[in-house]
Amino acid sequence: MVKKILLAFFMVAFTLSLASAQQKKLGNETEAQKKQRMKWWTDARFGMFIHWGLYSQAARHEWVKHNEHMTNAEYQKYFDQFDPDHFDPKKWAREAKAAGMKYAVLTTKHHEGFCLFDSKYTNYKATNTKAKRDLVKEFVDAFRAEGLKVGFYYSLLDWHHPDYTMDNAHPLVQVDTSKANYDRLNKGRDMNKYREYLKNQITELMTKYGKIDILWMDWSWNKGDPHGKWGDDWGAKDLLKIVRKLQPGIIVNNRLGLYDYSDGGDFETPEQVSSTELEKYKGKTFETCQTFSGSWGYYRDENTWKTHRQLLDLLITSVSNGGNLILNVGPTARGEFDYRATHALDSLSYWMHANDKSIYDCSFAPSQFKAPDGNKLTYNPTTKRLYIHLYNYPADGKLVLPDYKGKVKYAQFLNDYSEVKYVSSGGNDLELTLPKTKPPYEIPVVELTLQ
């Protein structure tokens, strides 16, 4: 994934993506057809990202090769040692499903260039390690068996490939950024050959594993800068056409650099942003990608892990603005989820078991409904149920709903369907009477059946 210092480039790109797309299109899909194609995804609202690769052995950030300016030779020890003896994707799938996630996206190849799948276009792959297995195939089979949709992440960057040209994200230019160093390192490299490599591997991923529901291609930055890379560098239009032809129903993210096209990506991807920033995306088609901690890959000594409340807030805020949350797990080098990630997933499982109806099939509330101060609303337009997420549980048990008079038929807690009584409280307001003892959830939910 992208380093924090480069997130600003993404945010600018996201802003430009709609402004610059003057209905120029690559295909002929209508808005209605797109809405139908993406319906399962917009209904699901919650997915799992899995960042796993050789960097899990370094256990100090998925950008370790970049951060420590490693050469291929210095990084080779991780390939030689890779032996995920506890890898059990069936267990991963069960944990994702229990946490309420409806889909999962796995890094088939990250920036380091190592492939978890058995590609015939490289020897730098899992089948040539001590694993001796196509780990992507096992992931697909396991998650499909649990009824989850499956997706692939594929890095457009490649710090191992001999034809990938230098840019300002490459490990080998971090110390010496001079033109002379760029020229020296680029000698003999051919980006045309690398573009062909991209096409070949994307074709493999789109044809070897059955129906693929999502494709995350990552990433494009610094348009027009010779030290960045953008759509033309990847042959992005051709890549997307290949993907659409081979997997007609697939959903694709927006990081190919095709922001001039209204169909150059299906959804926006705000990364590691705060819940406050997510409010800017209300009404857009978006999926915010977030980590449990400050790293995407397994980071043994990193301790800035989000609390259960912070994770719930990201999920609720995403849905209350009409978007999705994809939450990342970085498995260890043995192929297991970190104990801290498992604890976080278990906590989400407990909450989602009781309150998932306020997430699935939901979006932002109609404009005539305002959230009581400090709380947040989600809404199911099919069932016409409104959900009040009680961030601030009232000490006296009284919750005033502004201008709700005549709009509510019935109120209950979502976790146990126990009735919540309400009365008019003067003017057009309603007052809910909640038990003084808060239900045993970090953020309880009241479900309103509307008139």
N, C-alpha and C positions, 0 to 999 in steps of 0.2 A: 504494500500500500504506500501511498504518498506520505512523505515526512510532513511534520507540522508546519515547517517553514514554507512549504509549497502550497498549503491549503488555500492561501489567498488567491492563487492563480485559478483554482477550481471555482471559488466563489464568484470571481469575475466572469469565468466562462459560463457558469450557470445563469448569471444575470443576462449575459449576451445571448444565451441559447434561444430564448423566446423573442427577444428584441430583434435579432438578426434573421430569424427564420421567416422570410416574407412569403410563406406558402410555397416556397420552392420545394419540390418533393422528388424523392428517388423512386418511389413506387406509386401505386394507384389505390391504395387502401383508403376507404372512407373513415371518417371519425366514428361512425356507428360500428363499422367492422372492427376498428381498433378497440373500441370499448368492449365489444363482445369477446374479442381475443384475450383481453386483459382482465376479464371479469373475475376469474378465479383468484388472480393476484390481488386485485383491489378488495376482494372479499376476505382474503386470508390475513392481510395486515401485518403478519409477524413471521419472520424467517430467521434462519441461522446461517451465519457466515462461518466458514472454517478455513483458517489460514494455517497451512501445514507444509513444511518443506525441510530442506537440509538445515535451514537456520534454526530449527527447533533444537538442534544439538548444541549450537553456540549458546542458546537460551538467553540471548541479550539483544533482542529486537530483530525483526525480519529484514531490516536494512543493515545488518551487521557487516555484510560485505562492502557496502557503500561507506558506512560510518568508519570502518577501520581500514579502508582503502586497499582491500585484499585483491591480490591477483588470482587468476584461476588456479594456479599452482598452490597458493596458500589456502585456498578454499577447498581444495581437493580432499582434505582429510575428512570433511563432513560426508562427502560422497562415499568414501572408502568405509566409513564407520556406520553408515545408515542401516539400522536394523530394528525396525519397530515391532518388537516381538509381542507387544500387548495390543496391537492394532485390532480392534473389533468394531467395525462400522455398524454392526447390528446394535451394539450397546449405545453408540453415538445416536443412532436413529431413535432408539427408545427414549433417550434423554431429551432429544429435541421435541419429540411428540408429546412427552409428558409435560414439558414446559409450555406447551400450547403453540409451538411453531408449526407452520403449515408447509414450509419449503426450506430447502437448504442449498447453499452454494459453496462448492469446494474449489480451492485453488489448484487447478490442474497443473499450472505452471506459474510461479511468481517471478519477480524481477531477476532472481538469481539464475533463471534459465533451466532449472531442474524440473523434469516432468514426472508427475506421479502416474502417468499413463504410459502404455507401451506404444510409443511412437516409432514408426519405421524411419523417421527422418533425423533421429539423433540417437547417440549412445548414452546421452546424459539423462537417464531415466531410471525409475524405480526397479524395473525388471533386471537391470544390470547391477543393482546393489545387493546386499545381503537379504533384502526383502524378497527379491525374486518373484514379485507379484505385480499385477496391474492393480494398483490401489484405487484408481478411479472406478474401475469396473465393480470392485467390491463395494465401494461407496454407493454407486448407483443402485445396485441390486438390493442392498440393505435398506436404503431409504425408500425405495419404491415398495418394498415389502411391508413397510409400516404405513403406506398410503400417503407419503409425503412427496411433494413435487421436487424435482431435482434440477440443479443448476450448476454451471461451470463458470469459474473465474479463470481468465486467461490473460496473462501479462503481455502487453504489447512490447514492453521493454525486455531486454535479455542481456544480462551482464556476463554471460558465458559464451554466447555465439560468436564465432570468429568474424562474421560479416556485419555484425551490428555496429553501426558507426557511433562515434563518441558524442555525448551530449552532456549537459551540466549535471545530470543525475548519475552518470557512470562512475563507478568506484575509482577508476584509474585517472580521473582528472580532478580529484578533490584537493590534491596538494599542489599540483602545477596546472594552472588554468591558462597558461600561455598558448598562443596560436601555434607555436612551434611544437608544443606537446600534443595538442590536438592533431596536428598534421602528422606527427611521428606515429601516433597510435592508430590513426586512420589508414595508414599506408597498407595497401593490400585488402582493405575491407570493402565490401560491395553491398550496399543497402538493397540493391535490386535482388540479390540472392536472398537476403534476409526477408524481403517482402514475399518472395516465393515460399520461403520456409513458413511464414505466417499462414499463408493460404493453405499450404499442405497440412499443417497441424490443425487448423480450424476445421478443415474438411474431415480429418480423422475424428475429431471430437463430435462433429455433427452427424457422423455416419456409423460409428462403431458401437454406440451405446443405446440405441433405440431412441425413443422420444425424449428430447431434452427441453425442459420448460423455460429455462432462463439462461442467458449468456451475459456475463460481466466481462467486458474487455477494458483493460486499464493500462494506460491513461494517456492523455494528450495535454501538452502544456507549452506556453510561450510561442504562440503562433507568430511566424515570421522571424523568430530568433534562430540563427543557425545553431545555437546551442540548446534549443528545445526541440520538441517533435510534435507534429500535428497530423491531421488527417492524411495529407498527401504522402507523408513519410511512411505511413502504414499501408498505403493503397486502400484507404478505409472504405471508399465506395464499393470497390470490388469485394472486399471482405464481407461487408454487410449484405451485398447481393447474394454471395455464396451462402451465407447463414440463412437468409430468408428463403432461398430456393430449397435448401436441404432440410430445413426445419420451419415450415410455413407458419406454425402456430407459436413460435418461440417469442419470448419477451427479452429485449436487449437494452442494456443501459446506455448512457449518453456520453461515454468518454472516448469515443473514436475520433473526436474532433470534427464532427459533421454538423456543427451548430448552425450552418447556413441552410440546413434542410429541416423542415418541420417533422420529417420522419427519420431523421438521422439518429434517433434514439427514442426509446419508449418512455423513459422516466428520468427525472433528475436525481442526483445522488449527493445531497449534502452530507459531508463526512465529518464526524466528530464535532458537530455543532451543538450548541446548548439548546435546551428546550425553548428558550426565549427566541432564539434565532429561527427555530422551526416555524414559528408563527408567520414568518415572511412567506412561507410556501403554501399558505392556506389556499385551497382551490386548485393547486397545481398537482400534477401526477409526480409524486416523489417517493423515494425510499431513502431514509437516513441510515447510513451505515455507522455503527457504533461498536466500541470495544467495552469489555468488562473493566479493562485497565487502560494504561496508556500505550499499549503495544498490540499489534495484530498477531504476530507470531508469539510463541511461548517465550516468556521473559521471567526467568526464575526469581530474580531479585527486584522486580518492579512491584511496588506496593500501593500505587494510587488506584486502588480498585473502587469502582462505583458501589454505593450502597444499594440495598434492595429498593429503597424509596427512589433513588435517582434512576434506577433502571425502569421502575414502574412509571415514573414521570416521563421518561423518553417514549415509552410505549403509548401511554395515554395521550401525550401531547401530539405525537405523530398522527394518531387516529383522529383526534379532535380537530386536526387541520387537514384531514383528508388524505393522509399518507401512510406509508408503511415503515416499520422498523425492522432492520436486519441486524442481529446482534451477534458479535463474533466470539468464537472460541478458538484458541490457539493450542492444539494438542501438544503434548510433550514428545520427545524423540522416541519414546517407547510406544507412542500411538494412543495415549490415554488423555482424557480431559484432565487438566489441572484440578486439584481438589477445591481450589477457590472458585473455579468455573462451575464445578459440579454443585457446590453449595449455592451459588447464585441461581443456577438452573432449577434446583430443588425449591428455592424460595419462590421463583416465578411460577413453578408448577402448582404450588399451593394456592397462590393468588388466582392464577388462570382457571384452575378447576372450578372455582366458585364464581368468577367474574368474567369469563371469556365472552359471554354474550354482549358485553359492552365494548368488545374489540372487533370480533368477526362481523363482517358485513356492515360495519359502521363507518361513519364519516363525521364531518362537522355538523353542528346543530343548525336548524333553520334560524334565520336572523331574528325572528321574533322571540327566541328564547335566549335569555342571558344567564350566564353562570353566576350563582351566588359568589360573593367576594372570596377569592382565594381558591375556588374550586374549578373543575373543568367538566365540560359536557362532551359526550359522544351521542350519536343518533343513528338508529337503524331506519332508513327510509321505507323499507319493505314492511316491517312490523309496526312502524310508527311508535317505537319505544325510545324514550329519551333517558340517558344515563347520567346521573350526577356523581362525579368522582369526588369523594369527600376528603380533600387534602387537609382541610381544617375542620376537624370534628368539633361541633359546638359543645362547650362544657355544660351548658344548661339544657342541651337537647333540643333547642329551638333553631330551626333553619328557615329563613325567609326566602321565598322564591319571588323575585320581583316581576310583577305583571303576568302572573301565571293563572290568575282567576279565570275559571271557565274553560281552561285548556287541558285540565288533568282529569282522567277518569278513575285512576287507581294508582297507589304508590306502594312499593314494597322494597325490602332489601333484596339485592340480587343473589347474595350468597346463600340464603335459605328460604327466599320467597315469603318472609314474614311481613305482615302488613305494617305500613307506616301511615299513621293517621295524620290528617291535615285539616286545617280550617282557614277561612278567609281571615286575613289579619289587617283589614282596613284597606280601602281603595281597591286596587286590582291585584294585591299580593296574596300569596298563600303562605301559611306557616306549617312546616312539617314538625311533628313531635317525634324526636328520635330517642331511643333509650339512652340513659346517661352513661351506661357502660358501652363503650365502643365495640363493635363487632371485631373479632380477632383477625383483622387484616390491616396492613399498613395503610391502605387507602380503600375504605369500604365504598360500595357503590349502591345508590338508590336508583331503582328502575321506575320510571313513570310511564304508565299507559296513557297516551294522549287521547283527547276527544276526537 
